Amino acid sequence: MDELIKAIDEITSEEITKLVVSNKKNKEIEYNKINAILKENSKNQYYQIEKYTDKQVFHENIDVDMLKKKITEYMEDDYKQLSAWSDKTTFDLKISKKGKVFLGKKRSDNSKIANKNHNKEKNYILKEGTIIQPLIDLGVFTKEGKVVNSKYDKYKQINRFIEMIDDEIKKNDQKDLTILDFGCGKSYLTFVLYYYFVEIKKINVKMIGLDLKPDVIKKCNEIAKRYNYENLRFELGDINGYKYTDNVDMVITLHACDTATDYALYNAVKWNTKMIFSVPCCQHEFNSQMKSDELSLFTKYGIVKERVSALMTDAVRANLLESLGYKTQLLEFIDIAHSPKNILIRASKSNISKDKKENALKEVDNIVKEFNIKSTLLKLLKDDNLI
């Protein structure tokens, strides 16, 4: 163990720009490999940790001075190999089956790795230095288009949301889009999205924001007029029962409370919407119903029940969309330290096999039976003979 600590001390004595932990000691270890990449923003430097399973990658950010502690934990218990790069040195750490530690190092110019990692964080779709009026009015940008230091996290969050939409948009050569934004609220993100579609992607967009508050709708229409956003309008209406007769290409719903998200998803499915982006909020429905004899541990403690029920709600929603032919993902787009409402449901119409659709629906049936719960979205779809 002393040899390992000494080797890690030697590695971290230099500024590591990238690090890869691999070769897990047994099959039970969850992550196949773990990366640590040095990042920087306007305030400080930090490491972004990327943990890879067979199907997913999980992220967390740590302070620079936490790197030694983290990699010591990884190498002591779970992994046998570590590769690391500083500007001038490449390190290769290996642990034999008998626990012997071997540290190799060689001098090499790795400055390009450092520059690549640092710049990656800054390569945002909504670029600093650009005059984007909604971001100025939101207080994220100064009048000169610079990021306000205290709003850097908000700037990253908005870009992250735009990136998740951009991932779908760039799969097809979109020329025209009709977009409905349910529960748009004060709508600054709606305005930012309109800017992204029209000014950056050069797409002919027709965009409608929907909300229940007349004063909000009036103000948003005034702002759209002031921005000269000609094809963006706001209407007064309820997600439940909203009627729209034309084709809808995309439905967006951000923080629609509790079952309002279900009504938004239901409408999106009825319209045969191509793309759905939903950030749920206040998932109370399952929490008030959950009961289980076999899995009572999940309902025994209030805080556990609350979190499990929220995750279960979104998992059921994702599976129901999959059963209807949507390729569906649940993605984290805000660090949970900033907001617990950090899951995005991203769904796109796709060629889903019959077996996969049936299995998705079966998984929903199993969970609602086990926990004696009723899903609003499931009921809406069944009542309308959509499933």
C-alpha positions as CSV (number, residue, x, y, z in Angstrom):
1,M,0.0,0.0,0.0
2,D,2.9,2.4,0.7
3,E,4.2,1.8,-2.8
4,L,0.8,2.7,-4.2
5,I,0.6,5.9,-2.2
6,K,4.1,6.9,-3.2
7,A,3.3,6.3,-6.9
8,I,0.1,8.4,-6.7
9,D,2.0,11.1,-4.9
10,E,4.5,11.2,-7.7
11,I,1.8,11.4,-10.3
12,T,-0.2,14.1,-8.6
13,S,2.9,16.2,-7.9
14,E,2.4,17.5,-11.5
15,E,-0.8,19.1,-12.8
16,I,-2.6,16.2,-14.4
17,T,-4.7,17.2,-17.4
18,K,-6.2,13.8,-18.1
19,L,-6.4,10.5,-16.3
20,V,-7.9,7.1,-17.1
21,V,-8.5,4.4,-14.5
22,S,-9.2,0.9,-16.0
23,N,-8.8,-2.9,-15.8
24,K,-11.2,-3.5,-12.9
25,K,-10.3,-6.2,-10.4
26,N,-13.5,-8.2,-10.6
27,K,-16.7,-8.3,-12.6
28,E,-18.9,-7.0,-9.8
29,I,-17.3,-3.5,-10.0
30,E,-19.9,-1.2,-11.6
31,Y,-17.8,1.0,-13.8
32,N,-15.6,-0.4,-16.7
33,K,-13.4,2.7,-16.6
34,I,-13.2,6.1,-15.0
35,N,-11.8,9.3,-16.6
36,A,-10.8,12.5,-14.9
37,I,-10.4,15.5,-17.2
38,L,-9.1,18.9,-16.1
39,K,-11.6,21.7,-16.9
40,E,-11.8,25.4,-16.2
41,N,-14.4,28.1,-16.2
42,S,-14.2,31.8,-15.5
43,K,-13.9,31.1,-11.7
44,N,-11.6,28.1,-11.2
45,Q,-10.2,24.8,-12.4
46,Y,-11.8,21.5,-11.5
47,Y,-11.9,17.8,-12.6
48,Q,-14.8,16.3,-14.5
49,I,-15.1,12.6,-13.5
50,E,-16.7,10.3,-16.2
51,K,-17.7,6.9,-15.0
52,Y,-18.5,4.4,-17.8
53,T,-20.8,1.4,-17.5
54,D,-21.7,-0.8,-20.5
55,K,-24.6,1.5,-21.6
56,Q,-24.2,4.8,-19.7
57,V,-21.7,7.4,-18.5
58,F,-22.2,9.3,-15.2
59,H,-20.6,12.6,-14.5
60,E,-19.5,14.5,-11.4
61,N,-17.2,17.4,-10.8
62,I,-14.6,17.6,-8.0
63,D,-12.2,20.2,-6.8
64,V,-8.6,20.0,-8.0
65,D,-7.3,19.1,-4.6
66,M,-9.6,16.1,-4.4
67,L,-8.0,14.2,-7.2
68,K,-5.4,12.4,-5.2
69,K,-8.0,11.1,-2.7
70,K,-10.3,9.9,-5.5
71,I,-7.8,8.0,-7.5
72,T,-6.4,6.4,-4.3
73,E,-9.8,5.1,-3.5
74,Y,-10.2,3.7,-7.1
75,M,-6.8,2.0,-7.1
76,E,-6.8,0.6,-3.6
77,D,-10.1,-1.3,-4.1
78,D,-11.3,-1.7,-7.6
79,Y,-8.8,-1.1,-10.5
80,K,-5.3,-2.3,-11.6
81,Q,-4.3,0.3,-14.2
82,L,-4.0,4.0,-14.3
83,S,-2.7,6.2,-17.2
84,A,-2.2,9.9,-16.6
85,W,-0.9,12.9,-18.6
86,S,0.5,16.2,-17.5
87,D,1.9,18.8,-19.9
88,K,5.4,17.2,-19.9
89,T,5.0,13.6,-18.6
90,T,3.0,10.5,-19.4
91,F,2.5,8.1,-16.4
92,D,1.5,4.5,-16.5
93,L,0.7,2.8,-13.2
94,K,-0.1,-0.9,-13.0
95,I,-0.8,-3.3,-10.1
96,S,0.0,-7.0,-10.5
97,K,-2.1,-9.9,-9.3
98,K,0.1,-10.1,-6.2
99,G,-0.4,-6.4,-5.5
100,K,3.0,-5.2,-6.6
101,V,3.0,-1.6,-7.9
102,F,4.8,-0.6,-11.1
103,L,5.0,3.0,-12.2
104,G,6.4,4.0,-15.6
105,K,6.8,7.5,-16.8
106,K,8.3,9.2,-19.8
107,R,8.8,12.8,-20.8
108,S,6.6,13.9,-23.7
109,D,4.9,17.0,-24.9
110,N,1.2,16.6,-23.9
111,S,0.3,20.3,-24.1
112,K,-2.2,19.6,-26.9
113,I,-4.2,17.3,-24.6
114,A,-4.4,20.0,-22.0
115,N,-5.5,22.6,-24.5
116,K,-8.1,20.3,-25.9
117,N,-9.6,19.5,-22.5
118,H,-9.7,23.1,-21.4
119,N,-11.2,24.4,-24.6
120,K,-13.9,21.7,-24.7
121,E,-15.7,23.3,-21.8
122,K,-15.7,26.7,-23.6
123,N,-17.0,25.4,-26.9
124,Y,-20.6,26.3,-26.3
125,I,-23.4,26.6,-28.9
126,L,-24.4,29.9,-27.4
127,K,-21.0,31.5,-27.6
128,E,-19.8,34.2,-25.2
129,G,-19.2,37.5,-27.0
130,T,-22.4,37.1,-29.1
131,I,-25.2,39.6,-28.5
132,I,-28.1,37.3,-27.5
133,Q,-30.8,39.6,-26.1
134,P,-32.7,37.0,-24.1
135,L,-29.6,36.1,-22.2
136,I,-28.9,39.8,-21.6
137,D,-32.4,40.3,-20.2
138,L,-32.0,37.2,-18.1
139,G,-28.9,38.7,-16.6
140,V,-26.6,35.9,-17.8
141,F,-24.8,38.1,-20.4
142,T,-23.7,41.7,-20.0
143,K,-24.7,44.1,-22.8
144,E,-21.4,43.3,-24.5
145,G,-22.3,39.6,-24.6
146,K,-19.9,38.5,-21.8
147,V,-21.0,35.9,-19.2
148,V,-21.7,37.5,-15.8
149,N,-19.4,35.6,-13.3
150,S,-22.2,34.8,-10.8
151,K,-24.3,33.4,-13.7
152,Y,-21.8,31.0,-15.2
153,D,-23.6,27.9,-13.8
154,K,-26.8,29.2,-15.4
155,Y,-25.0,29.8,-18.6
156,K,-23.7,26.2,-18.6
157,Q,-27.1,24.8,-17.8
158,I,-28.8,26.7,-20.7
159,N,-26.1,25.5,-23.1
160,R,-26.5,21.9,-21.8
161,F,-30.2,22.0,-22.6
162,I,-29.6,23.5,-26.0
163,E,-26.9,20.8,-26.7
164,M,-29.4,18.0,-25.9
165,I,-31.8,19.4,-28.4
166,D,-29.0,20.0,-30.9
167,D,-28.0,16.3,-30.7
168,E,-31.4,15.4,-32.2
169,I,-31.7,18.3,-34.6
170,K,-28.4,17.6,-36.3
171,K,-29.5,14.0,-37.1
172,N,-31.8,15.3,-39.8
173,D,-31.6,18.1,-42.3
174,Q,-34.4,20.1,-40.7
175,K,-35.8,22.9,-42.9
176,D,-39.1,23.7,-41.0
177,L,-40.2,23.0,-37.5
178,T,-43.5,23.5,-35.6
179,I,-42.8,23.6,-31.9
180,L,-45.1,23.8,-28.9
181,D,-43.7,24.8,-25.5
182,F,-46.1,23.7,-22.7
183,G,-46.0,25.7,-19.4
184,C,-43.6,28.2,-20.8
185,G,-43.7,30.6,-17.8
186,K,-41.6,33.7,-18.2
187,S,-40.2,32.1,-21.3
188,Y,-36.6,33.3,-21.4
189,L,-35.5,29.7,-22.3
190,T,-38.2,29.7,-25.0
191,F,-36.7,32.9,-26.4
192,V,-33.2,31.4,-26.3
193,L,-34.5,28.3,-28.1
194,Y,-36.1,30.5,-30.8
195,Y,-32.8,32.3,-31.2
196,Y,-30.9,28.9,-31.5
197,F,-33.3,27.6,-34.2
198,V,-33.5,30.7,-36.3
199,E,-30.1,32.4,-35.9
200,I,-27.8,29.5,-35.4
201,K,-29.5,26.5,-37.2
202,K,-31.2,28.7,-39.8
203,I,-34.5,26.7,-39.5
204,N,-37.9,28.1,-40.4
205,V,-39.6,27.8,-37.1
206,K,-43.2,28.3,-36.0
207,M,-43.1,28.3,-32.2
208,I,-46.0,28.6,-29.7
209,G,-45.7,29.0,-25.9
210,L,-48.6,28.0,-23.7
211,D,-49.3,29.1,-20.1
212,L,-52.2,29.7,-17.7
213,K,-51.3,33.2,-16.6
214,P,-52.8,36.0,-18.8
215,D,-50.2,38.6,-17.6
216,V,-47.4,36.3,-18.5
217,I,-48.8,35.7,-22.0
218,K,-49.2,39.4,-22.6
219,K,-45.7,40.2,-21.4
220,C,-44.1,37.4,-23.5
221,N,-45.9,38.5,-26.7
222,E,-44.7,42.0,-26.1
223,I,-41.1,40.7,-25.6
224,A,-41.3,38.6,-28.8
225,K,-42.4,41.7,-30.7
226,R,-39.6,43.7,-29.2
227,Y,-37.1,41.0,-30.3
228,N,-38.6,40.9,-33.7
229,Y,-39.3,37.1,-33.3
230,E,-42.0,37.0,-35.9
231,N,-42.8,33.3,-35.7
232,L,-43.0,33.1,-31.9
233,R,-46.3,33.7,-30.2
234,F,-47.8,32.9,-26.8
235,E,-51.3,31.6,-26.0
236,L,-53.4,31.3,-22.9
237,G,-54.3,27.6,-22.3
238,D,-54.2,24.5,-20.1
239,I,-51.9,21.6,-21.0
240,N,-54.9,19.3,-20.2
241,G,-57.3,19.6,-23.2
242,Y,-55.3,22.0,-25.4
243,K,-56.3,21.6,-29.0
244,Y,-54.0,22.0,-32.0
245,T,-54.9,20.8,-35.5
246,D,-51.7,21.3,-37.5
247,N,-48.7,19.0,-37.5
248,V,-46.4,19.3,-34.5
249,D,-42.7,18.4,-34.9
250,M,-41.5,19.1,-31.3
251,V,-43.0,19.4,-27.9
252,I,-41.1,21.0,-25.0
253,T,-42.3,20.9,-21.4
254,L,-40.1,22.4,-18.7
255,H,-41.1,21.9,-15.0
256,A,-44.7,21.2,-15.7
257,C,-45.9,20.3,-12.2
258,D,-46.8,16.7,-11.3
259,T,-49.4,15.2,-13.8
260,A,-49.2,18.3,-16.1
261,T,-46.2,16.6,-17.6
262,D,-48.3,13.5,-18.3
263,Y,-50.9,15.5,-20.2
264,A,-48.2,17.2,-22.2
265,L,-46.7,13.8,-23.2
266,Y,-50.1,12.5,-24.0
267,N,-50.8,15.4,-26.3
268,A,-47.4,15.0,-27.9
269,V,-48.1,11.3,-28.6
270,K,-51.6,12.1,-30.0
271,W,-50.1,14.5,-32.4
272,N,-47.5,11.9,-33.5
273,T,-44.8,14.5,-32.5
274,K,-41.3,13.6,-33.9
275,M,-39.4,14.9,-30.9
276,I,-40.2,15.4,-27.2
277,F,-38.1,17.2,-24.6
278,S,-39.5,17.1,-21.0
279,V,-38.1,18.2,-17.7
280,P,-40.6,16.9,-15.1
281,C,-41.3,18.6,-11.8
282,C,-42.9,17.8,-8.5
283,Q,-43.7,14.1,-9.1
284,H,-46.2,13.6,-6.3
285,E,-48.6,11.1,-7.9
286,F,-46.7,7.9,-7.2
287,N,-45.5,9.0,-3.8
288,S,-49.0,9.2,-2.4
289,Q,-49.9,5.7,-3.7
290,M,-46.8,3.5,-3.3
291,K,-47.3,0.3,-1.3
292,S,-45.4,-3.0,-1.6
293,D,-45.2,-6.1,0.5
294,E,-42.2,-7.6,-1.2
295,L,-40.3,-4.3,-1.6
296,S,-41.4,-2.3,1.4
297,L,-37.9,-1.1,2.1
298,F,-38.5,1.5,-0.7
299,T,-41.6,2.9,1.1
300,K,-40.4,2.6,4.7
301,Y,-38.4,5.9,4.8
302,G,-40.0,9.1,3.7
303,I,-37.0,10.6,1.9
304,V,-36.3,7.3,0.1
305,K,-39.9,6.9,-0.9
306,E,-40.0,10.4,-2.3
307,R,-36.9,10.0,-4.4
308,V,-37.7,6.5,-5.6
309,S,-41.2,7.5,-6.5
310,A,-39.9,10.5,-8.5
311,L,-37.5,8.3,-10.4
312,M,-40.1,5.6,-10.9
313,T,-42.5,8.2,-12.3
314,D,-40.1,9.3,-15.0
315,A,-39.0,5.7,-15.7
316,V,-42.6,4.7,-16.4
317,R,-43.1,7.7,-18.6
318,A,-40.0,6.8,-20.6
319,N,-41.1,3.2,-21.0
320,L,-44.6,4.3,-22.1
321,L,-43.1,6.5,-24.8
322,E,-40.8,3.6,-25.9
323,S,-43.8,1.3,-26.1
324,L,-45.3,3.8,-28.6
325,G,-42.3,3.8,-30.9
326,Y,-40.1,6.5,-29.4
327,K,-36.4,6.1,-28.7
328,T,-36.3,7.4,-25.2
329,Q,-33.5,8.5,-22.9
330,L,-33.4,9.9,-19.3
331,L,-30.6,12.4,-19.1
332,E,-29.0,14.5,-16.4
333,F,-28.6,18.0,-17.6
334,I,-28.1,20.0,-14.4
335,D,-25.7,19.0,-11.6
336,I,-27.9,17.7,-8.7
337,A,-26.0,20.1,-6.4
338,H,-27.7,23.0,-8.2
339,S,-31.2,21.4,-8.6
340,P,-32.8,18.0,-7.8
341,K,-35.1,18.6,-10.9
342,N,-32.3,17.6,-13.2
343,I,-33.7,14.8,-15.4
344,L,-34.6,15.4,-19.0
345,I,-36.8,13.0,-20.9
346,R,-35.6,13.0,-24.5
347,A,-37.7,11.0,-27.0
348,S,-37.6,10.8,-30.8
349,K,-39.9,8.9,-33.1
350,S,-38.0,5.8,-34.3
351,N,-38.2,2.3,-35.6
352,I,-38.6,0.4,-32.3
353,S,-39.1,-3.4,-32.7
354,K,-42.3,-5.0,-31.7
355,D,-40.6,-7.0,-29.0
356,K,-39.0,-4.0,-27.5
357,K,-42.3,-2.1,-27.4
358,E,-44.0,-5.0,-25.7
359,N,-41.3,-5.5,-23.2
360,A,-41.4,-1.8,-22.3
361,L,-45.1,-2.0,-21.6
362,K,-44.6,-5.2,-19.7
363,E,-42.1,-3.5,-17.4
364,V,-44.6,-0.7,-16.7
365,D,-47.3,-3.3,-15.9
366,N,-44.9,-5.1,-13.5
367,I,-44.0,-1.9,-11.6
368,V,-47.5,-0.6,-11.2
369,K,-48.7,-3.9,-9.9
370,E,-45.8,-4.3,-7.5
371,F,-46.3,-0.9,-5.9
372,N,-50.1,-0.6,-6.4
373,I,-49.9,2.6,-8.3
374,K,-51.9,4.3,-11.0
375,S,-50.2,6.3,-13.7
376,T,-52.1,9.3,-15.2
377,L,-50.2,8.9,-18.5
378,L,-50.9,5.2,-18.6
379,K,-54.6,5.8,-18.1
380,L,-54.8,8.6,-20.7
381,L,-53.1,6.3,-23.3
382,K,-55.4,3.3,-22.5
383,D,-58.6,5.4,-22.5
384,D,-57.7,6.6,-25.9
385,N,-56.7,3.1,-27.1
386,L,-53.2,4.3,-27.9
387,I,-51.8,1.3,-26.1
